[in-house]
């Protein structure tokens, strides 16, 4: 009688190609038949066929039953059970888009008046790119054989050989890749190429219909594409591209240039346009020249778009009438706005030159901040380090401003291989990181496997609750020789830099003492062998288990530093699985009880003169920097892309203000209250209304559209807004009702809008006077733009505007502003002119 396993799908996006590929990978090793049934739809599937699994249309929370029968059914059931409970919930991640729908496609005036042609599209990967248009067409199937074959068996053997070679090709490419979306994708395509249902379909087309291989492939592609397209899931419909990809590769391998798609070679900066683009086609493009994508059909869930996002390629979808796009024409993909811009005019080129300048200036400002030591405005240091997983990531991390490596995940050296790395291989990797660090500290976390990371060669048993089971330090006793080998490699590497060792998942003093004894033993052995090492090598512990948080007094006697692993500590403290989307309200680092726990950890560590840092998702959120500084952490460690924003946010606050915020947060009773206190804290920072960097002299703006855009862009560059286009639009809502050309050569465009984080004033002097439709007909020589937050109410907006208007009536004031060329002195003139009534540079409140 078949064995049965009942299961409820936990994946938010259901079972699409990547999870199905992982399931197929587990079950294909067994001889037994494994059939699954989606009890919602009653669809059945061969669990050794990725296409069959995907076709079952399994969605989040669907009940599924597996039935296993055959000679090794018991072993197959054990492997399936382990996979479903431990690995399957982690086979996918939320599919998000970093671009927003373009709504009504409101064009900025500079662009709408530029005379270029603007085509609407849906932005699926944000960014702006310019290049020559390159069209990619469909397979040239008409040129391929269509006549009946003489011997179907010979034709099938020819196709079967091509399939085997294709699988080998995928294997070879996978061997050269680290983990990531490209590797995941190749695994999906490999699964399709060896899929039993896919091969059965191909074989039957040849045997029954005497089709040549080309026609059999085309027929199979049509069959499975229609099957996937018939589902209600957009995600599954997108997977038809993966089938087309494998079929296209097969055709190419069998028929060469006859089946090739045209115009795929990129020789200059290019915008690639296609009705549909398979992931394989994307990967075949030269990314040295690929700048943007324009797709007729795609969504943010397609593998092509996911790849584009991983490589930061701006992408538009839902583009109609691509046939009208001229190959070789210079075009712009504006996936921030949601537009493809063609027939570029000088004005359009100037607009996008300004866009490039805006983005690069903001990046340069962040890079400048990231190059400086991380500190609050009043000089309190909070080291910002990086989390990395491979030696190759070290140099880019330091280039991005990391002051050290706060977490090197050594387990990545141990995964996706058939045997563990030996001492020499580990030593080489650790030395490479230390060389890149060039004297800066590097914290190496020892092997953290178990739970969701189980190297096959360790044969770790299946567990009911693997995240609460045998993982990290808890397996070191069982695999002591493996652990000692790693410790010895780390000890030897300590000669070459500021190496620190960190032990994960410490929960008891017994664990702590055993680990320290192993380290002492290995140091003694190295000494006896005359091997140089750092005898003062710091050893720390990760505080991820609540029991460790309440054992710090004793643990501080064994360890030199602590690092709070916020992800695990939060989920265990709140008893909320962080992978369960329904528990998002509980799995929130702003929960007051969790903040109190963090404060207790920091205070207790500092009372024993022990450094304490924070890593995990909480450390990478710039919004939370005031809380982390106020809690008293000595260091935070985050992903590399977050470093610049973390340093920039830290530079805006004072230690006293952060400590006051934490005191308020600890008195709160809900996470929402803490969030509100945090928002209030940010809004109270109250930087100067006008500062020297907000003064633009000798501007090349030739129109008021350009002047307003340049002023709004300056707010973005200085971090006063994340949405300069919204500020610009708010200005124009008033400008189209009445001209803000005040007269006397002055204009005062203004708005009240919460897109600005702080009340701001921008003073701009154009190189040549600008026509503004002023009251007295004079062109504008000085523009003063005001952007006031709505939350400040009408009074603040009107008070500043009225006072400024009165001052502009004064000839002496106008003369001073027109003649002065020093930004600092211009600020002083305005400050003096406003006096105490409405200070231009108000006293900054404690923050």
N, C-alpha and C positions, 0 to 999 in steps of 0.2 A: 504494500500500500504506500502511495507517495507520501513523502514527508512534507509538512506544510509550515510556512512561516507567514504570519500576518504582520503587516507593517503599515504605518501611516506616513505619507510623504512629508518630510519636514522642510523641504526646500522652498523658499519664497517664490522662486521662478519655475517650480515644477521640475520634471525630469526632461531636460533637453540634452543636447549632444554631449557636453562635457561630463555631467553625472552619468549618463548612459554609457559613455566610453569607460568610465571607471568601474561601473558594475560589470560590463562585458569583460573587462580585463581580469577581474577576479574569477568569474565563472567559466571562462573559456579553458581553464586549466583542468577541468573535470570532464569525465566521460558521460556523466549522468545528464539527462534532459532536465532543464529548468524552465518552467513556464510561469509567467506572471499574469495575473488578471487584475485589471483596474476595475474594482467593484463599482465605481461610480458609473462607468460607461459599459462595463461588461466586455471590454476589449481585452484580448489575450495577446501575449507576445513571447517570442523566443528570447530568453534572457541572455543568450549568447550572441544576439544580433543587435547592434546599436540602432539600426534603422527600425527594427521591429519594436524595440523598447520605446524609442521616441514616438513611433506611430501610435502607441497606446495612450498618448495624450494625458500623462499623469501630472496632475496639478497639485499645488500646495494643499495638504490635508486630505488628499484622496486616499481611501483605504485600498491597500494592495495585498494580494495573497500570492506567495510563491509556492509552487508545487515541484518537488524534486523527486525524480525516480531514476534508478540506474545502479550500476555496480559500485560507485563510490559516493552514494547519496549522503551518507553520514558525514563524510569529510566535506562534501560540498555544502551541506547545511551548516556545519560549524564555521566554514569560511564566510558564507553568506551572512550568518548571524553576526559575526565579528565586524564585517564590513558595514552592515546596516546600522549597527549601534555606535561604531567608533569612527568610521571614516566617511560614510555617506553624508551625514549632516554637514560635513566640511568640504564637500565636493564642489560647492558653488559659492558665489558671493553676490551681494546685491548688485544688480546691473543698473548703473546710474548714468546720467548724462551731465556733463559739465557745461552744457549750453542750454539756453532757455528758448522756449518757443518765441517766434518773432511777432506774434500777435498781428497787428494791423500794418506792420512794417513802416513805422513812421521814420522817414529819412531825416537825418540832421540837415539843416538848411544848406550847409556848405556842400553837401553831396547832392541834394535835390536840385540845387542851382548849377551843378557842375556840367550838365549837358551829356553825361554818360548814360548808358542804358543799364537799368537795374532790374534784375530778375529775382523774384522771390523764391526762397527755399527754406527748408527747415534745418536749423543748425543742430547738428548732433555731436560735433566736437568743436569747442570754441577756439577762437583765434582768427588772425587775419594773415592771408598769404597772397603773394603776387607772382605770376609766372606766365609762360606761354601755354595755351590750351593744347592738350594732347588727348585725342579720342581713342578709346579702346572699344573694339567691336566684339561680335560674337564669334564662336567657333565657325570655321569655314566648312561646315558639314556637307555642303552640296558637292564639294570636291572629293569626298571620301567614297569608298566602294559601297554600292547599294545592291549589286546583283547577288542572287542566291549562291551559296558556297557549294562546292562539289562534295567535300567531306567535312561534315559538321564536327567530327571528333578532332580532326587536325586543327580546325579553326578554334575550337574551345581550348585545346592545349596551348595554342599560340596566345590566346587571351589570358589563360591561367598563368602562363609564364610571365606575362607583362604585369599581372597582379602581384605575383611574388616579388618581382623586381621593384615594383612600386613600394611594397611593404618594406623591403630592404632599404630603399632610398629614405623612407620616413625614419627607419631605425637609425640610419647613419646621421641624419640631420638632428635627430633627438640627442644623440650621443655628444654632439657639439654644443648643446644648449644647456643653460641653467634653467631652473624652474621659472615659469612665467607664462604669460598668455600665449606666446608663440609656441612654446613647448606643449601647452594644453591643446592648442589647435592642431598641432601635428599628430598628437595622440588620437584626436577625434578622427582625423583623416585616415590614419593608419587603421583605426577600428572599422571604418567604412570599407577600406580596401580589402580587409580580410573578413568582412561580414558574411556570415553564412547565407543570409537571405539575399543579400546583394549578389553573391556569386550564383546562388540558385536561379535568380531571375535572369542573369546573363546567360547561364548555361541553357536554360529552357528556351530563351529567344533563339539561340543558335541551333539547338537540337530540334525544336518543334517547327520553327519558321525558316530554318536554314539561312538565317541572317548572317551576313559577315560581321566581324567584330565591331566595326564602326556603327552599324545599324543596331546591333544588340546593345551597345553602350548607350546610344541615343534613346533607345526604347526603355532601358532600365532607368536612365536619368528621368525620363518623362514620368514613368510609373511612380518612382519614389518622391519626385517633386510634387506630383499631384496629390499623393497620399499625405504629405506634410502640409501642403497648401490648403487641404480640406479641413484642417483642424481650426478650432476657434482661437488658438494661441498664436499671437504675433511672433512670439519667441520661436515656436516650432516652425512656423512658416519661413522664418529667416534661415532655418537650418537646411532648407532646400539648396541654398548656395553651397553648403559643404558637399552635398552629393554632386552638384554640378562641378565643383572643384576637382573632385577625385575622377569623375568621368572625363573632364577636360585633360587632366594629366595623363590618363590612360590613352586617350586619343593622340596626344602629343607623342607619347612613348612609342605607340604603334605606327603612327603615320608621319611623324616629324613635322616638317614645315607645312605640309598640306593642311594640317589641323590647327596651325598656329593662329593666334589672334593678331591683328595688325596693330601697328603704332604703339608698341609697348616699350620701345627703347627711349630712355630719357637722356638727353644730352645737354640740357640747360634747366634752369629753374622752371618747374612745370606744375601746372594744375591739370590733374588727370580727370577726365570726364567719361562716364560710362553709364549706360542704362542700369546695369548691375555689375558689381565687381566682386568676384569671389575672393576669399581670404588668400588663396594661393596666388592669384593674380597680384594682389596687394604685396605679398612677400617677395614676388619676383621683380617688383619695381625698384629701381635704384634710389634708395632713400637719401643719397647725396643730392639728388635733384628734385625729389618729390616734395612739393611745398603745400599742396592742398588737393582735396577731392571734391568732385561734384557728381552726385549719384542720382539717377532717376528713381531708383527703388532702394531703400535701406531704412533701417530704424536704429535707434540707439542700442538695440539688443543684438544686432547682427555681429558675427565674428569679424567682419571687415571693419566695422565701426569701432569695435572694441580694440582691434589692432591699431587703428588710426589714433585712437585716444592714447594708447600706451606709448605711441611714438610722437605724440603732440602734433598730429597733422590736422589742421582745420578742415572740417568736413561739412558739406551741405547735402541734404537729401530732399526727395520729393521735387526734384527739378524737372519741369516739363519742357518739352521742345528742345532737347539737347541737340537735335539734328541741325538747329540753326546756329550752333556754336562753331565758329570757324577755327579749324586746327591751325596752330601757330600764332593765333591772336593773343596779345597781352591782355590778361584778365585778372581780376581780384576776387578771391573768395573771402567774404567778410562774414564769418560764422559767429561773430559777436552780434552783428546786426541781423543776420539771416538773409544775406543777399549775395548774388553773383553779379559783379559789375563788369560790363563789357564795353567795347568802343570807348576806351578811356580817352578823356580830354586832358589838356594841361591842368585844368582846375581839379579834375578827379585825381590826377597823379599827385597834385599838391596836397589834396585832402589826405590821401593815404600816406604821403610822406610825413604829414603831421601825426597821423595815427601811429606810424612806426616810431617817430620821435617821442610821442607820449609814452608808449610801452617801454621803450628802451630807457627813457629818463627815470621812470618808476623803478625799473629793474636796477639801474645804476645806483639809485638812492638806497634801495634795499641792500645791494651788494656792499655799498660803502658802510652801512650800518652793521652788516654781518661781519665785516672785516675788523670791526672794533670789539674790544672785550665787552661781554654782555654785562650791563649794569643799569641800575635805576637812574633817574634824573639826578638824584642826590648822591650818586656814587656807590651805592650798595651793589656788590657783585653777586651775580647768580649765574654760574657757569652753564653754558648751553652746549651740550655734546650731541653726538649723532649715534643713531642705532644703525648698524650695518650687519650684513650676513655673509659677505664675501670679501676677500682681500682687495679685489678690484674696485670695491666701493669706497675704499678709504681715502684715496687722493681726491676724488670729487667731493667727498664730505668735507674735507678740510678746505677745499676751494670754495665751498658754499658758506664757510664761516664757522664750522664746528671747532670748538676749543679743545676737543678731545673726542675719543670714542667711548661713549658711556655704556654701550652694550654691543659686543661682538658675539653674534649667535654662532658658537662653534659647531652646533649640531648640524649645520648645513654641510659641513665637511663629511659627515657620516651618513647622509641620506642619499637615496637614489644610486646605490651601488651594492655589489654583492658581498663586500667585506669591508671592515672598518679601515680607515687610513692608518698607516703605521706611524711610528714616532717621527721619522724623518720627514714625511709628507706634512704632518701637522706642524713641525718646527718651521718648515719652509713657509707655510701660510702665515703663521704668527709673526715671523720675522718680516715678511712683506708688509704686513699692516704696521708694524712698529717703525719700519723704514719710512713709510708714508707719513707717519705721525711726527717724525723728526723731533723727538723729545717731548711731545705732548702725551698726556696719559691715555692709555687704552685699557678698557675693562673687558676681559675675556670671560664670558659666562661659560662654565663647564657644561658638558653634554646634557641637554635638556630634551630627552626623548621619552616616549610613552604618550599617553593620551592620544592626540591626533598625529603624532610623529613616531612611527614604529618601523625602524630598519628591519627588513626581513631576516637578515642574518642573526638578529638577537632572539628571534622566535618568542617574542613577548606574548603572553597568553591573553585571550579575550577577557574583558572585564565588563561587569554590569555598568559601572560608573568610572570609565577610564580617566576622566579628569580629576577624580578623587582617588585614583588608584596608584599603581606602581609606575611612577614617573620620576624623572630628574634624579635627585639625590637618593631617592628610595630604591633605585635599581643598582646603585653603585656597589653595594655589598655583593650582589649576585654576579656582577660583571666587574669585579675588583681589578682584574688585570687590565681591562680596557680603561678603567678610570685612572689607574696608576700610570698607564702609558701616556694618557693625555696630560696628567699633572707633571710628569717628567718632561714632556715636550714644552709645557708652559714654563717650567723652572729654567730649562735651558734657554728659552727665548728671552727670559727676563734680563739677560746680560745685554740685550740690544735695544732697550728702551724702557719707558715708564710703564711696565706691565703690571696690571692688577688682575687678580683672579676673583671671580664671583661665583658662589655656589647657589643654584636655584632650588626653590621649594623647601627651604629649611623650615622645620616645624618644631624640633625638639633639641635639647642640649646634647642628647646622645648622638644625634646626627652631626651636630657641630663639632663635638670632640673627636669623633671618629675621622671626620674629614681633615681636621687639623693634624691628627696623628699621621694620616697617610701623607700629607704634604711634608711634614717633618721627616718622615721616613725617606721619602724620595729626595729631599734636599740633602740628607745625610749621605745617601748613596752617591749623589752627584759630587758631593764634596770628597768622598773617598776615591772617586775616579778623576779627581782634579778637573772637573768640569766647572767652568765659571758660571756664576748666577748671582742674582741680587738676593742676598740673605734677608733684606728688609722688604721683600716683595709683599705688598698689601694683599690681604685676603678678606673678602667681604661676603655678605649673605644677602640674598633677595628676600624681602619681606612680602610674601605673597599669601601666606597662610595666617589667618587671624591669631592662631596660638603664638606665632613668632612675635607678633606685635605686643603680646603681653609677657614676653620672655626677654625683652631687650636688655634688662639689667644684667642678666646672666650671659646672654649672647655677646654683649659688648666686651666681655672678658676673652672671648675666643676670636672675634672678628674685628677688623680695622675700620670697616665702613659698612653701611647698609644702603640698599637700593630698593625702594618700594616699587613692586610690580603692580601698577594700578589696575590692570585688566583683571588679573586673577584675584587680587585682594578684594576688589569691589564685588565681583560676582560671588565670592565665598562669604564675604561679610554680609551681603544683602540676600544671600541664598537665591540669586537670580542668574540663570544661565544667560551669558552674554550673547549666545547664538540664537536665543529665543526672542523674536521681534515683539512678541506680546508683552515682554517684561521690560521694555525700554524705559518705562517710568521708574522702575526699581533700579535698573542698571544705569544709574545716573550719578556721576561723581559729585554732583551738587547736593546730593542727599546730606542733610545736616549731620546725621549720625556718622557718615563716612568722613566728613570733614573733621569732626571731633576726633575720630580715630587717627587721621593723619596728623593732627596737631599733637596728639599724645605721643605718637611715634617720634616726631621731630623733637619735641621737648625732652623726651626721655633719652634719645640718642645724644643730644647736645649736652644734657646734664652729665653725660659720661664722656664728653669730649670726642664723640664719634661722628664723623661726617655722614650725612644722609642725603640721598638723591632720589629722584623720581623718574621712572621710565613707564612706557605704556601710552595708550591713546590720550590720556589726560595731559601728559607732558607736551603733546604736540599741538594743543589748541591754544592759539594766541589769546583768545578771549579770556582764558583762565589764568593767564600770567599774573595778574594782580593777586589772585588767591594763593598761587604757588609761592610768590615772593613773600606775601604776608604770613604764610604758614611757617616760613623759615627754612625751606629746603636750600641746601648748599649748591645743588646742581640738578639740572633736568636733562634728560636725554630723549631725543625725538627723531623722527624721520628727517632725512636731509632736506626735502623741499620746505619743511616748516621752519628751518633755522632762522632765515632772514626775518620772517614775520614775528617770530618769538623775540628776537633781539630788538626789533623796531618797537614792539609793544612795551617791552621792558623799559626802554629808554624814555617812555612817556610818563612813567609813574614814579612816585617817591615811596621809600620804604615805610614811612610813617602812615601815608595814606593807605597802603596795602594792609598794614597791620590793623588799622581802624576798620577796613572792610572785613577782614577775617573776624574781628571781634563781633561785628554786626551779624555776619553769616552764622557764627556759632550760636547766636541767640535765636536764629530762625527755627521754624518747626517743619517747613516743607522745602523741597527742592525749588519749587516755583518762587518762594520768597527769596531764596538765595539768588536765583537768577535775576529777580527784580532789583535786589541790592547791587548786584554786579552791573546791571545796565545803568542804574543811577550813578554809580561810581564813575563809569566811563563818561557819561554825559556831563559830570561835574568837573572833568579835567580842565575845561575852559581855557584852551590855549589862546594866544593873542588873536584878536580879530584880524589884524594885519601884522605881518612880519616881513623882514627883508626878502625872503625867498618867494613871497607872494607879489613881488614887484617885478614886472617885465618891462625892460627898457629896450628901445630900438627894435620893437617887434616888426616882423615883416608882414603882418596882417594887412591886407589891402582892402578888405570889406568888413562891415560890422559882423557878418556871419563868422568870418575867420577870427576876428578879435574875441568874440564871445566864446567860440570853441577853444581858443588858446587859453583863455582865462579859466574855463571849466576844466580843461586838461591839467592846468597847474595845480588845481585842488586835488586831482587824482594823483599826480606825481608826488605830492607832499603827504598823501595818505589821509586827506581831509574828506574824501569821498571815494567810494568804490564804483560809483555810477555817474561818471561825468556827463554821459549823454542825458541822463535824467535831469541833472542840474541845468544843462543847456536847454533842454525842452521846457523846463519850468521858467527859465529866463524868457524864452520866446513866446510863451503863453501871454506874458505881459507886453512883450515888444510888438506883437502883432496887433494888440489892441490900441496901443499908443506908443509913439516914439519916446525913447528915454534919452534922446539927444537934448540935453538940458539947455544948451546954448553956451556962448562964450568959448566954444571949442571943447566942451566937456560933455561926456555922456555918463549916465549912472544906471546901467541895466541892473535889475535886481529881481530876487525871487524869495519866496518863503517855502522851503522844501526840506524834508527830513532825509533826503539823499546825502546832504552834507552832515558829517558827524559833529562838526563844530561850526559855530557862526564864523563866517569868513569874508574877507574883503580882498579883492585883487585889483591892483593898480597897473594899467598897461599904457605905455606910450608907443604909438606906432611910428615907424620910420617916416612915413608920409601921412598927412591928414586923411581921415576916412569919412566919406559921405555917410551921413546918419539921419537925414531928414530931420535935422534939429529945428527947434522953434524959431531960431534966428537965421536959419539957412547955412550957418557956418559948419565946415567939416570938423571932425573931432580930432583933437590933438592929445587929449587925456581921457582914458576910460577908467572909471572906478566901478567894479562889479561887486554887488552885495549878495551874499547867499546866507540867509538866516533860517535856522531850524524852525519848523512849524510849532514844535513843542514849547518854544519860547513865547508863543502868542503874538498877536498883532502889535502889541505895544512895543516890543523890542525891535521888531522890523521897522515900524513907522518912526520910532524914536531915532534910530540910527540914520534912516533915510532923510528924515526932516532936518536933522542937525547937519548932515552932509550937504544937503541942498542949500541951507542957509550959508554955509561956509563958502560954497562955490560962488555965491553972489558977491563975495568979497574979492575985489581985484588983487589985493595983496596976497591973499591965499592962493588964488589961481596962478599968479606970477611965480610964487615960490615953488608950487608943484611943477610948473612947466619948465622952470630953469634948473631945478636941482636934478643931479644925475647920480647921486649916491643913495642906494636903497635904504641904508640905515638912517640917513638924514631925512629922507622922505617919510619914513615911519615916525620920526621925531616930530616933524612938522604937523602931521596929522594928529599925533598924540597931544601936542601942545594946543592945537586948534580946538580939539574936542574938550580939553580940560578935564574936569572931574564930572561933567554932566553925563557923558556917555563915553567912558574910556575906550580908546581903540585897542589898547593892550591892557586889559583888566588884570587885577591881581589874581594870580592863579590859585585856586583853592587847593587844599591838601588832597593829593591823589597819588 
